Amino acid sequence: MLDAYFSAFEEFLKNGETAAIAEFVDEHANPAFLSVYRNGYLRTCTDGLSGNYPVVKAIVGDDYFRDLARGYIDQYPPTRATLVGYGEHLADFIRQLEKEHGLDYLADSAAIDAAWLESYFAEEGLPLAPADIEHMGAKGSDVTAVRVRPTPHVQLVQIENNIVDTWAMLRDQGELTEAVALSKRAHLAMLWRLDGHIHIKALDDAESAFINALADVATLGDAAARAYEVDASFDLSATFAALLQNNILQLKEQSK
C-alpha cells in the first residue's frame, strides 16, 4: 500500500495528474489541494536549473527560462536525491527548440554551464608540475615517450559558435558590459579548475588536436605530431608549459 501511494504521489508531482493519487485522498477532499506540492516541486526544480545554468538564464531572461525549465522538468524529471548537476540533457533539449527561440548559441551556453559544474566538483587528480618534467629529463628519460592525460577537472566541450568570451562575461558579471560579436565557428572549449576557480579557453585547431590526443592517452610525441599536422607553426613548448602551470596534465597511471 505504501509503495503504491509513493508511486502515485511521484507521478502526480511529475505530471500533475490526480487520477492515481485520488484513491488515497479522503472522499470528501478535493485532490486539487495537492497542487501546493506540485507547485513546490516545480519551483524547486526550476531553482535548481537556474543555479546550474546561470548563463542560459542570463541570455533568455527570467520569464522564458521559467517556461524552458517547466518543459524540461516535465520531460526530464530529477532522478537523484540532489539537484546538483540537474539538467544533464538541457543542451540537447534547447537545441531541439531552436526554431522557437532562434538562438543557435544557446545550446552551446548550456553545454558550457554543464561543463563548469563538472569541473567544479571533479577530483583534483595528481597534476604534473614543470619540476616533474625537469626531473625526468635530468634522469635521462625520453619525455616525448611519456603518456599523460588531462586531470579529472578538465572538461572539453565541442561547441559550434564563438561564444566563449561572451559566456565568461555573463558568468562573471551576469550581463554584457561591452559589445560582443558572435560568429559560427566549430571548435573545442576547455574548462579547468585552478586555485578554486574555473577557467575557460577556446582552443584553436592545433591545440584541440594536441589535447584530444592526450585525452586518448597518446605519448607527448604523438600528440605533438598530430598538432603539427594541423598547424606547422604550433608552439609545443609554450602550450605544454601552460598546461603544466595550470595543473591540466597528469601521468596516465595517476587517477586521484
N, C-alpha and C positions, 0 to 999 in steps of 0.2 A: 504493500500500500504506500509506504513512504517513498519508495523508489518511483512509483507511478506519479506521485504528487510532485516530486522534484523534477521529473521529466516533463510533466505538463507545465510546471511553472517556468522551466527553462525555455520551452517552446513559446510560451506567452511573452517572455522577455525578448526573445529573438524576433518574433513576427507580429506580436500584438493580438493574435487570435485567442479568444476566450473560451472556445468550444471545449478544449481538453481540460482546462483548469476549472471550468464551471461546475463540474461534478464534485469538486472539493470545497465549493463555496456554499454557505448556508442558503437554503432555498429562498429565503426572504431577502437576501442581499443581492445587490446588482454587481456582477463581476467587473463592471466598468471601474469600480473603485480601485481595482488593481493597477489602473493606469499610472498611479503615482510611482509604482515600482518600475514599470516600463519606461517612464519618462526619466527616472533616476538612472536607469541602466544606459539609456541613450546619451544622457548628459555626461555620465562618467566616461563612456567610450569616446565621445566627441572630445572631451577634455584631454583624454589620453592621446588621441591622434593630434590634437593641437600642440601638445607638448613635444611629441615625437617628430612632427613635421612643421616646424615654425616657418620655414622659408616658403613652403607651399601656401600656408595661411597668409603670410605677408604679401604674396603675389596676388591671390584671388580675393582677399578681404574676408571679414568675419561671416557675412551672410552666405556667400557662395561656399565657403569652406564648411559651414554648418550643413548645407544641403549635400555637399560632396561626402561629408563624413556620414550622414544618415544613409545614403545609398551604399556606401562601403560597409557600414556596420550590418546592414540588412543582408548583404551578400557574403560578407566575411566576418561573422561574429567572433569574439575572442575565444580562444581555445585553451588558454592558460590562466592560471590564478593571478597573474600580474599583467599590467598593461605596458610594462617596459618592453619596448620593441614592437608593440602592436602596430600593425599597418604593413606587414610584410608584402602584401600584394597591392599596395596603394599605387605604386608607379604604373603597374600594368592596368589597374582599374582606371587611372587617369588617362592613360594612353587610349583606352577604348572609348573615352568620352571626348576625344579631341575635337570632333566635329561640333560638339556642343559648346565647349569653352574656347576653342580656337587658339589655344596656347601650346604650340608644339614643343616648347621648352619646359612645360610644367611637369611632365613625367620625369625629365632629367633632374629637375629640382627635387622631386620626391625620392629618386634613387640616391641622390647625394645626401639628403636628410637621413635616409635609412643607413647609409654607409657611415655617417657621422656617429650614429648610435652604436653601430657595431664596433667602430674604432674606440669609442669612449669606454665601452665595457669589456673590451678584449684584454687578454692577459698581456703582460709586458714582454714576455719572452726573455731570451738571453742575447741581447744585441751585441754585435761585434763593434769594437772600438778601433779607431785608427792605430792605436798602440798594438792591438792584437795582430793586425796585418804586418806592422813593422817587425813584430816578434817572429812571425812566420818567415819573413824574408831573411831575418838575421840567422835563423836556423837552417837556411838553405832550402826551404820548402818552395815549390813552384806555386806561387799564388794564383796563377791563371788556372790551375787544376783544382782549386778549392771550389766545393759546391756549397752555395749559400742560398738562402731563400728569404722572402720578406718576413719580418717579425709578425706575431699574431694580430697586432693592432693596425697593420697596414691593410687598407681597403682599396681595391681597384674597381673603378666604375666606368663602364663604357657608356658614353653619352653622345648625343647627336647634335648638340648645339654648343656654341662657345659661350657658356653661361657661368663658368667657374668664378670669375671676378664678381659678377653680379650676385651670385649665390652667397659668396663670402661677405659682401657688403650687407646683404639682407640678414644674414645670420648674425653678424656682429652688431648691427645698428637697427635692425627691424624695418628699415626704409632705405630708399635710394637717396643718397645725399649728393650725387653728381650724375650727370648724364652717362649712360652706357649704351654701347652698340652691340646688339646681339646678331649673330650670324650662324648659319648652318656650318658645322664642322664636326665630323665624327672623330672622336679622339678618346683617350683614356684620362680619367681624373684619378689622382692618387690622394688618399687621406691617411694621415698617421698621427699618432699621439706622441707629444714630446713635452715633458715637464707639466703634465696635466692638461695641456691644451691640444686641441685638434687642429691640424694644419691641412691645407689642401693645395694641390698644384695640378695644373693642366699639363700633361706630358706631350711632348712632340712625338713624332712617329719613331724616331730613333730611340728615345728614352722609353717609349712604350715597348719596343722590340726587346730592349735590354731587360726591363723589369719583368715582362711576361716570360722571358727565357729563364730568369732567376726563379720566378714562381713555379716554373716547370722543373726546377732543381737542376738546371744546366750548370756547367762549370762557368767560372767567370770568363774564361777564354772563349767558350762557345757563345755566351751571352753577348760578349763584346763583338764577336764576329757577326752575329745577327744584326746588331745595331749598325755596324759599318756597312752591311749590305743595304740598309735603308738610307744611310747618310754617311758618306765617306769622311765628312768633317766632324763626326760625332766625337765629343770630348770625353773620352773614357775617364781620364784622371779626375776631372772636375766633377763628373757625375758620380763616380764611385766615392769620392771624398764626401760629397754632400749626403749621400745615402748613409755613410758611416756616422757622420756628425749628427744625423737626425734619428739615430737608433732604428734604422729601417731594415737592416740585414742581420741575419744570424746564420750560424753554420747549419747545414742540413739536418744533422742528428740532434740539434737542440730544439726542444719544444716547450720549455717552460720559461 
